[in-house]
Amino acid sequence: IALLNSLTTDHQGWRKRILHQRGAIALQQFNLANAERFYTEAIALQPPQQNERMQLAHVYLLQCRLDDAYTQLEKATQALAKKCPPGPVRLPIRDFIGTLINQFRINPMRLAQIQKSQLQKSQLQERQIQENRPEQERDGATTLQQGHCLPTLASIIAEEPTYLGAAIILAKELYTQGIWADLKTALQTALSIQQPCGAAIPKRIIQFWDDPEPPPDVQKLGQTWLEHNPDYEYKRFSLREAIAFLQQHYPPDILNAFYLCDHPAAQADFFRLAYLNCYGGFYADADDRCRRSLEPLRQSMAELVLYQEEYASLGNNFLGSVPHQPMIRSALYQATTNLCSYSTEGAWMQTGPGLLTSVVCSGLLPYLPQDDYRLWPRLLVLSRGELSNYVWRHISLAYKRTEKSWQNQVYPKMRFDRSTVLNG
């Protein structure tokens, strides 16, 4: 950040790149006001601006300004059309941001409640800045106002536990209010005074690939987990082995739900929950590369290790858990319900990060009034930057250009004619 702030140039292209990077850093920290400012300034500098408009839509989504987010997606589509030569071009409005906008809009009454609480918080922050109040006083008042968001969100989730919009905003607030950091501090304090705090995550790493013999690039990534964790038990499960495991350890309804997974990604989502619930350990997706030993995560004595994605949701491509962890168990049985409910929602919602975010946030509701974080579940929620010390996510692999990639199934390469957008 200091380096970016020190850079000066009269070249519009470089100024735009600097602003884009500053916006990306602010967005990663969920500093949405600064992210909005940087991306807006970048858009004003130099066309085309489709990348900045997509990121601005991301910012507006997390601010619950859904109409503004949708407008930015439309403008991104138009900007890309102007940039490309005549002929069909990719339609950026079919982006995951659009999917989340629809999830927020599913429940208009609850959405209005969230928007009201978020608007009140942002108005207070703006008023404090305009009044030039001392930073210490401003931070204290802002924290108080942010605290008022939590009861609103908790009430919505208690009454509508499957409403993902409230869970995402609560997860964002838990980061911005420092509660994830407070939980980490509570773990460190318990270790420093040698306070008994339960069992550690087992030294075990599992992965899933439906075919018995994964492609060479997948096998190469899998080897990195062994290289950095030589004293850990490692197992990659095939589809046949996963079915045998479920038959051995679970009643028929769990296995029947697994059979309803319509894509290998959903099978992997479901199986990781089932395995971790039984035996605990760490799970990593097949496209993740291990960078260092997982022992510091295990020695934190957390009962559940996960990380926060760019949409404030809680990712599931890397998970660590003790056996029979309540949130993992709840996620498994909610995934079973989702799969058996004849829903057409994709894996991200039914069995993946959307599910995990809803379940974790619901599980934390009883603890929100409690500011003694030693009494909370032993969660370690990593930022993307913290996770990157251990794992490089979503490595580009050959299978991602095939139907084995869930994104190619959910977001097919739909295209439109450039003239349609420009004239429409």
C-alpha positions in Angstrom: 0.0 0.0 0.0 2.8 2.4 0.9 4.6 1.7 -2.4 1.4 2.3 -4.4 0.8 5.5 -2.5 4.3 6.7 -3.3 4.0 6.2 -7.1 3.4 9.3 -9.2 3.0 9.5 -12.9 1.2 11.6 -15.6 0.6 8.6 -17.8 -3.1 7.9 -17.6 -2.7 4.2 -18.3 -0.3 3.8 -15.3 -2.5 5.9 -13.1 -5.4 3.7 -13.9 -3.4 0.6 -13.0 -2.3 2.1 -9.7 -5.9 3.0 -8.8 -7.0 -0.5 -9.8 -4.5 -2.1 -7.5 -5.4 0.2 -4.6 -9.0 -0.7 -5.2 -8.2 -4.4 -5.2 -6.3 -4.1 -1.9 -9.1 -2.1 -0.3 -11.7 -4.7 -1.5 -9.6 -7.5 -0.1 -9.8 -5.8 3.2 -13.5 -5.1 2.8 -12.8 -1.4 3.0 -15.6 -0.8 0.6 -15.7 3.0 0.7 -12.1 3.3 -0.4 -12.5 0.5 -3.0 -15.5 2.4 -4.5 -13.5 5.6 -4.6 -10.4 4.0 -6.3 -12.4 2.1 -8.9 -14.6 5.1 -9.7 -11.5 7.3 -10.2 -10.0 4.5 -12.5 -13.1 4.4 -14.6 -13.0 8.1 -15.1 -9.4 8.0 -16.4 -9.3 5.8 -19.5 -11.8 3.6 -21.4 -12.5 0.7 -21.7 -13.3 0.1 -18.1 -14.9 -3.3 -18.0 -12.6 -4.7 -15.3 -13.0 -1.8 -13.0 -16.8 -1.9 -13.5 -16.9 -5.6 -12.7 -15.0 -4.8 -9.5 -17.2 -1.9 -8.7 -20.2 -4.2 -9.1 -18.5 -6.4 -6.5 -18.2 -3.5 -4.1 -21.8 -2.5 -4.5 -22.9 -6.1 -3.9 -21.2 -6.1 -0.5 -22.8 -2.8 0.2 -26.2 -4.2 -0.7 -26.6 -1.6 -3.4 -27.9 -4.2 -5.8 -29.3 -1.9 -8.5 -26.0 -0.1 -8.7 -24.2 -3.4 -8.9 -26.4 -4.6 -11.8 -25.9 -1.3 -13.6 -22.1 -1.8 -13.4 -22.5 -5.2 -14.9 -24.5 -3.8 -17.8 -21.9 -1.1 -18.4 -19.1 -3.7 -18.2 -20.9 -5.6 -21.0 -21.1 -2.4 -23.1 -17.4 -1.5 -22.4 -16.2 -5.0 -23.5 -18.3 -4.8 -26.7 -16.7 -1.5 -27.7 -13.2 -3.0 -27.0 -13.7 -6.2 -29.1 -13.7 -6.4 -32.9 -17.0 -7.1 -34.6 -18.4 -10.6 -33.9 -19.5 -12.5 -30.9 -17.9 -11.7 -27.5 -18.2 -13.1 -24.0 -21.1 -11.8 -22.0 -19.6 -10.6 -18.6 -23.1 -10.0 -17.1 -23.3 -13.8 -16.7 -20.9 -13.5 -13.8 -21.0 -14.9 -10.3 -21.8 -11.5 -9.0 -25.1 -11.7 -11.0 -25.8 -15.0 -9.3 -25.3 -13.5 -5.8 -27.4 -10.5 -6.7 -30.2 -12.9 -7.4 -29.6 -14.7 -4.1 -29.9 -11.4 -2.2 -33.1 -10.5 -4.1 -34.8 -13.8 -3.3 -36.2 -12.3 0.0 -37.2 -8.6 -0.6 -38.4 -8.0 2.9 -35.2 -9.3 4.5 -33.1 -7.5 1.9 -34.7 -4.2 2.8 -33.8 -4.7 6.5 -30.2 -5.4 5.6 -30.0 -2.4 3.3 -31.4 -0.1 6.0 -28.9 -1.2 8.6 -26.0 -1.0 6.1 -27.1 2.5 4.9 -27.3 3.8 8.5 -23.8 2.6 9.1 -22.4 4.2 6.0 -24.2 7.5 6.7 -22.8 7.7 10.2 -19.3 7.1 8.8 -19.7 9.8 6.2 -21.1 12.3 8.8 -18.1 11.7 11.1 -15.7 12.3 8.3 -17.5 15.5 7.3 -17.4 16.7 10.9 -13.7 16.1 11.1 -14.1 14.2 14.3 -10.9 12.8 15.9 -10.1 9.4 14.5 -10.2 7.7 17.9 -13.6 9.1 18.7 -14.8 8.3 15.2 -13.6 4.7 15.4 -15.4 4.2 18.7 -18.7 5.5 17.4 -18.4 3.6 14.2 -17.8 0.4 16.1 -20.9 1.1 18.2 -23.0 1.6 15.0 -21.5 -1.5 13.4 -22.5 -3.4 16.5 -26.1 -2.5 15.8 -25.9 -4.4 12.5 -25.3 -7.7 14.2 -28.7 -8.0 16.0 -30.5 -7.2 12.7 -28.5 -9.8 10.8 -28.8 -12.3 13.6 -32.6 -11.9 13.8 -32.9 -12.4 10.0 -30.7 -15.6 10.0 -32.5 -17.0 13.0 -35.8 -16.7 11.2 -34.5 -17.4 7.7 -31.4 -19.7 8.1 -31.1 -20.4 4.4 -31.1 -16.8 3.3 -27.6 -16.5 2.0 -27.7 -12.7 1.7 -27.8 -12.2 5.4 -25.1 -14.7 6.0 -22.7 -13.1 3.6 -23.2 -9.6 5.1 -22.8 -11.1 8.6 -19.5 -12.8 7.6 -18.3 -9.5 6.2 -19.2 -7.7 9.4 -17.4 -10.3 11.5 -14.3 -9.4 9.5 -14.6 -5.6 9.5 -15.5 -5.5 13.2 -12.4 -7.6 14.0 -14.2 -10.6 15.4 -12.3 -13.1 13.3 -9.1 -11.5 14.6 -10.4 -11.6 18.2 -11.1 -15.3 17.8 -7.5 -15.8 16.6 -6.2 -13.8 19.6 -8.3 -15.9 21.9 -6.7 -19.1 20.5 -3.2 -17.6 20.9 -3.9 -16.5 24.5 -5.2 -20.0 25.4 -2.0 -21.5 24.0 0.3 -19.0 25.8 -1.2 -19.8 29.2 -1.4 -23.5 28.4 -5.2 -23.5 28.9 -6.8 -26.8 28.0 -8.8 -26.2 24.9 -9.7 -29.5 23.3 -8.1 -31.8 20.7 -6.0 -30.6 17.8 -6.9 -31.3 14.1 -5.6 -34.8 13.2 -2.5 -35.1 11.0 -4.4 -36.2 8.0 -4.9 -34.7 4.5 -7.5 -35.9 2.1 -8.4 -35.0 -1.5 -11.0 -36.2 -4.0 -10.8 -37.0 -7.7 -13.6 -39.0 -9.3 -11.4 -41.1 -11.6 -9.0 -43.6 -10.1 -6.1 -42.1 -12.1 -6.0 -38.3 -12.1 -4.3 -36.4 -14.9 -0.5 -35.8 -14.4 -0.9 -32.1 -13.5 -3.4 -33.0 -10.8 -1.1 -35.7 -9.4 1.8 -33.3 -9.3 -0.2 -30.8 -7.2 -1.3 -33.6 -4.9 2.4 -34.5 -4.3 3.0 -31.0 -2.8 0.8 -31.9 0.2 3.0 -34.9 0.9 6.3 -33.0 0.3 5.4 -30.3 2.9 3.7 -32.6 5.4 5.7 -35.9 5.3 4.5 -37.0 8.7 0.8 -36.6 7.8 -1.4 -39.4 6.6 -2.5 -38.6 3.0 -5.3 -40.1 0.9 -6.9 -39.2 -2.4 -10.3 -40.8 -2.7 -11.8 -41.8 -6.0 -15.5 -41.9 -6.7 -15.7 -45.7 -6.0 -13.7 -45.3 -2.8 -15.9 -42.4 -1.6 -19.0 -44.5 -2.1 -17.5 -47.3 -0.2 -16.6 -44.9 2.7 -20.1 -43.6 2.8 -21.6 -47.1 2.8 -19.4 -48.0 5.7 -19.9 -45.0 7.9 -23.3 -43.5 7.2 -27.0 -44.5 6.9 -28.5 -44.9 3.4 -30.0 -41.4 3.2 -26.4 -39.9 3.2 -25.3 -42.2 0.4 -28.5 -41.5 -1.6 -27.8 -37.7 -1.3 -24.3 -38.3 -2.6 -25.8 -40.1 -5.6 -27.8 -37.0 -6.4 -24.6 -34.9 -6.8 -24.7 -34.1 -10.5 -21.1 -33.1 -10.9 -17.7 -34.2 -9.6 -17.4 -30.8 -7.8 -20.5 -31.4 -5.9 -19.4 -34.9 -5.1 -16.1 -33.5 -3.7 -18.1 -30.9 -1.7 -20.3 -33.5 -0.1 -17.6 -36.1 0.5 -15.2 -33.7 2.3 -18.0 -32.9 4.8 -18.7 -36.6 5.4 -15.1 -37.5 5.8 -14.1 -34.6 8.1 -17.2 -35.2 10.2 -16.0 -38.8 10.9 -12.3 -38.5 11.1 -11.2 -34.9 10.9 -8.1 -33.6 9.3 -7.5 -31.2 6.4 -9.1 -31.3 3.0 -7.7 -29.5 -0.1 -9.2 -29.3 -3.6 -7.3 -31.0 -6.4 -6.3 -27.6 -8.0 -4.7 -26.3 -4.8 -0.9 -26.3 -4.3 0.6 -26.7 -0.8 3.4 -24.1 0.0 4.4 -25.1 3.5 3.7 -27.3 6.4 0.2 -27.2 7.9 1.5 -27.7 11.3 1.1 -24.0 12.5 -2.6 -24.3 11.6 -2.9 -27.5 13.5 -0.9 -26.2 16.5 -3.2 -23.2 16.8 -5.6 -25.7 18.4 -8.5 -24.4 16.3 -11.4 -26.9 15.9 -12.2 -25.5 12.5 -9.9 -23.8 10.0 -11.4 -22.1 7.0 -10.9 -18.9 5.0 -12.9 -16.0 3.7 -13.4 -15.5 0.0 -13.5 -12.3 -2.0 -17.3 -12.2 -1.7 -17.1 -12.4 2.1 -18.4 -16.0 1.9 -16.5 -18.8 3.6 -14.6 -21.0 1.2 -14.5 -24.8 1.3 -11.7 -25.6 -1.1 -9.4 -25.8 2.0 -10.8 -26.9 5.3 -9.4 -28.2 8.6 -11.6 -29.8 11.2 -11.5 -32.0 14.3 -13.8 -35.0 14.1 -17.5 -34.4 14.8 -17.2 -30.6 14.7 -20.7 -29.3 15.0 -20.7 -26.9 12.1 -19.2 -29.5 9.7 -21.8 -32.0 10.9 -24.6 -29.4 10.4 -23.3 -28.6 6.9 -23.3 -32.3 6.0 -26.9 -32.8 7.0 -28.0 -29.5 5.4 -26.3 -30.6 2.2 -28.2 -33.8 2.4 -31.5 -31.9 2.7 -30.5 -29.5 -0.2 -29.7 -32.4 -2.5 -32.9 -34.2 -1.7 -35.2 -31.1 -2.1 -35.4 -31.1 -5.9 -33.6 -27.8 -6.0 -31.9 -26.7 -9.2 -29.3 -24.5 -7.4 -25.7 -25.2 -8.3 -23.0 -26.8 -6.2 -21.8 -23.5 -4.8 -25.2 -23.0 -3.1 -26.2 -26.5 -2.3 -23.0 -28.1 -1.1 -20.2 -25.5 -1.3 -19.2 -22.1 0.1 -22.8 -20.8 0.1 -23.9 -23.7 2.3 -20.8 -23.4 4.5 -21.3 -19.7 5.0 -25.0 -20.1 6.0 -24.2 -22.9 8.4 -21.2 -21.3 10.1 -23.1 -18.0 10.6 -26.1 -19.8 11.9 -23.9 -21.7 14.3 -22.4 -18.4 15.7 -25.7 -16.8 16.5 -25.8 -17.9 20.2 -22.3 -16.4 20.7 -22.8 -12.9 19.0 -23.9 -11.2 22.3 -20.8 -12.7 24.1 -17.7 -10.6 23.9 -15.5 -13.2 25.8 -14.2 -14.9 22.7 -12.7 -17.8 24.8 -16.3 -19.0 25.1 -16.8 -19.0 21.3 -16.1 -22.1 19.1 -12.4 -22.4 18.3 -12.6 -21.0 14.8 -9.6 -19.9 12.8 -10.8 -17.8 9.8 -8.0 -16.9 7.5 -7.9 -14.0 5.1 -7.0 -14.9 1.5 -3.6 -13.3 2.2 -3.1 -15.5 5.2 -4.2 -18.6 3.4 -1.7 -17.9 0.6 1.1 -18.5 3.1 0.0 -22.1 3.1 -1.9 -22.7 -0.1 -2.0 -21.4 -3.6 -5.6 -21.7 -4.7 -7.2 -22.5 -8.1 -4.1 -23.4 -10.1 -4.7 -23.4 -13.8 -5.0 -27.0 -14.9 -6.0 -28.7 -18.2 -9.2 -30.2 -16.8 -10.6 -26.7 -16.2 -11.1 -26.4 -20.0 -13.4 -29.4 -19.9 -16.8 -30.3 -18.4 -15.0 -31.5 -15.2 -14.9 -27.8 -14.2 -18.1 -26.9 -12.4 -17.7 -23.3 -13.7 -17.9 -24.5 -17.3 -21.2 -26.3 -16.4 -22.7 -23.4 -14.5 -21.3 -20.6 -16.7 -21.1 -21.9 -20.3 -19.3 -19.8 -22.8 -22.4 -17.8 -23.8 -21.7 -15.1 -26.3 -23.6 -12.3 -27.9 -23.4 -10.2 -31.0 -21.5 -7.0 -30.5 -24.0 -5.0 -32.6 -26.9 -6.1 -30.4 -25.3 -4.6 -27.3 -24.2 -1.4 -29.0 -27.6 -0.8 -30.6 -29.6 -2.0 -27.6 
